[in-house]
Amino acid sequence: MKFKKVLKKYYLALIAVVLVLVVGLGFLLMRPSKSSSKNDQLFESKSEKSSEKKSSGEQFVEIKGAVVKPGIYPIGKNTRLAEILKKAGGATPEADLKTVNLAKVARDQDSFYIPQKGEAPVAQTETAGSSPETGQEKERINLNTADLAELQKINGVGAKKAEKIIEYREANGGFRNIEDLKNIGGIGDKTFEALEDQITVSD
């Protein structure tokens, strides 16, 4: 009998305690942990960095002709021909800049030709492997038979690289395939990609 009286007396108090425990437990379960919040932030940060890297692909153009250092150069957004010419060491004394639009904005894979004085003007941009006059595919240059002048017709190959190509050819008995070109100093994967459509080793 005494037990029933005690139970009846504290019945409401017990119910209140149970409710408090249930509510407190539910709150703890629903509350996100600090570690999961940090992991979410870290994941978002990595995702943003990854997307930034994907969207920032490098772009390259070629400049040749009457310039100090003809070759392939990286460009940014709205890079103009004047900036590319500066990267290439500037124009040679023989260059005829009157026919050149130095304000032209460069695009990826553009090829710029700086003419010499007295030379017939040509289109200022051309796609690698195409002719400025006709847009048709150029005849490939044979690495095993071309002389110094012919090798310099390859986009991105100046006098120094042409000499290195001939030196390699003579020292190794010729090129077995066009990939051998990458064995020459200064010609890496990026440069080779810009040249491979213009060269051959077969007749």
N, C-alpha and C positions, 0 to 999 in steps of 0.2 A: 504493500500500500504506500509506504513512504517513497519507494522508487517511482511509482506512478505520479505522485504529487510533485516530486522533483522534476521529472520529465515534462509534466504539464507546465511547470513554472518556467523552465528554460527552453521550452519548445520554440518560441518565436526567436529567441536569441540564436539557437542552433541553425534555424532556417536562414537568418541574416548572415551568419558566418559562412554557410555553404554558398550562398549567393555571391558574397564577396570573393570567395575563392574561385568560383566559376568565372566571374567577370574578369578577375585578375589574370587567370590562366588564358582566357580567350584573348585578352589584350596582348599578352606576351607572345602568343602564337602568331597573331596577325601583324605584329610589328616587324618590319624588315631588319635583318641584322646588319651591323656596320660592315662586316666583311663582304656580304653580298652587294651592298651599296658601292663599296670600293671596287669590287670586281666589275660591276656594271659600268662604272665611270672609266675604268681601265680599258674595258672592251670597246666603249664608245670612242675613247681617245685613239686606240689602235686602228679602229675602222676609219676614223677621219684621216689619220696619217697615211693609211693605205690608199684611200681614195685620192688624196693629194698627190701621192707618188704616181698613180696611174694617169692622172690628168696632166702631169708635168713631163710628158715625153719630149725627149730632145729632138730638135730639128736642125737640119744642116743644108747649106747651100754651097755651090762651087763658084769660084771666081778665077778667071784665067785671062790670058792675053798680055797686055802691056802693064803688068803689075809686078811689084818686087817679089812677092811670095805667092804665086798662084797655088791654089789648093782648095780644100774643103774646110769650111768654118761653121761653128754652131751659131744659131741665131735665136733671138727671143721674139716676143710679140712686137710687131710693128718695127722691126729692125730695118733700117733703110740702107740702100746700096752704098751711101757715103760711109756708113759705119763699117760695112764689110770691107770696103776698100782700105780703110784705115787699119783693120786687123791684118790685111794682107801686105802691110808695109807701105801702102800708098802706090800711086801710079809711077811708072818709069818716065824718064824725060821724053821718050818717044810717044807717050800716050796722047791720044786725041780725046779729051774729055768734053769737047763741045757737042759731040753727038751722043753723049751718055746722060741719062736721066738719073742723077745721083739721089734724087728724092724718092725714087721708086721703093715701095715696101716689098721686102723679100718674103717669099713663101718657101715652105719645106721642099727641097729637091730642085729649087731654081738653079739655073746655071747662067752666070753673068760673064760676058766677054767684053774686055776693054780693048778697043781697037787702037792701032798705031796711026800716026799722022799719015794721011795719004791713002789709008786703007778704006775700002768700001764699007759703009756702015752696015751693021747686022742687027738682028733682033737682040734686045738686051737680056731676054730670058729665053731659055730653051729647056725642054725636058731632057734628062740624061738619056743618051742613045738616040736622039732624034736630030735631024738637020734643021737649022733655022730657016732655010729657004723653002724646003718641001715638007718638013714634018715627017719624012719617011725615015726608016731605020738606017743608021749609018753602017757602012761596011766595017766589020770588025778588024781590029789591028792585030796582026800575027806577032806575038811576043818573040817568036823564034827567028823571024826574018826582017822585022821592021828596023829601020835605021833610027838615028837620034831624032831627026825631024819628024818622022812618022809617029814615033812613040809619044811625042809631045802633043799630038793631035788627040790623044786620049784625055778626056775630061779629068782634071786633077793631077795630071802628070806634067811636071815642069822639066827643065834641063837636068837638074840634079837627079831626080828620080829616074829619068830616061837613061842617064849614065849608069846608075846602079842596076837597072834592068839588064843593060848590055853586059856589064861586068859579071852579073850573076849568070847570065846565059853562057858566056864564054868559059866561066869557071866550072860550070856544072854540065856542060854539053847540051845546053838547051833546057827548055821548060817541058816537063812531062805532062803537066796539066795546068790550068789557069790558077789553081789554088797555090801552086808553088810561088806565086807572086807575093804571098804573105810571108815568105821566108826572107824577104828584103826589108831591111830596117826602114821604119817610117810608114810601112803599109800594113795597117792592122785590119781587123774585121770590118770596121766602119768604112774605111777607105776602099777596101776590096769590094764591098757591096755596091759602092758607087761606080766601080770600074768593070765589074764582071760582065755586064751586058755589052761592053765595047771591045772586048779582047777575045782572042782565040789562040790555040797553039797548033791547030791543024791547017792544012792547005785549003 
